[in-house]
């Protein structure tokens, strides 16, 4: 069985000389994944949990990694949105197989400013806008044909599709980030950042 088949020879000097800003480093890793042709480099697994600790996870696309955190978009009435209303703690994991790199970011996930939500929704393809404006995400689906007809009709119309009040850009503000680079001999390189006051402290972890 093939495992750890990516590029284990990447230099990645950050493991020996960690920069002060882990979010800037995370943005660099994402940009490198995109530049090197990684398939679906913005795909991330987002894990959330209820107030009682029942965990759920799903894969989505992140939109940006910036100075404040990680931006993504989804509905507050989805399962993840409902869980975040109970418990704002969340974690995303991104794995770029071709580069043998993994990035894990944990922190607090909450709706971003309205202007950011408007900008993000306006940048979505029209079909995605129509689904967001029509479907009750994570609700029970009783009539596939009816929902498809409603979505298609809205997508085909000439009217602008307004952002639903329940759809937001969300900002993940991290308190911990881990950068991982795999090795076939399992002597993986790991670098963890933990929030410390207004900044972060870094430390290498054993494989």
Secondary structure, DSSP 8 states (H G I E B T S, - for coil): ---S-S-TT---GGGTS--S-HHHHHHHHHHHHHHTT-TTTTEEEEEEE-TT--EEEEEEEEEEE-SS-EEEEEETTSHHHHHHHH--EEEEEEEEGGGTEEEEEEEEEEE--HHHHHHHHHTS-HHHHHHHHH--TTS--S-HHHHHHHHHHHHHSSS-----TTEEEEEEEEEEEEEEE--TTS--EEEEEEEETTEEEEEEE--
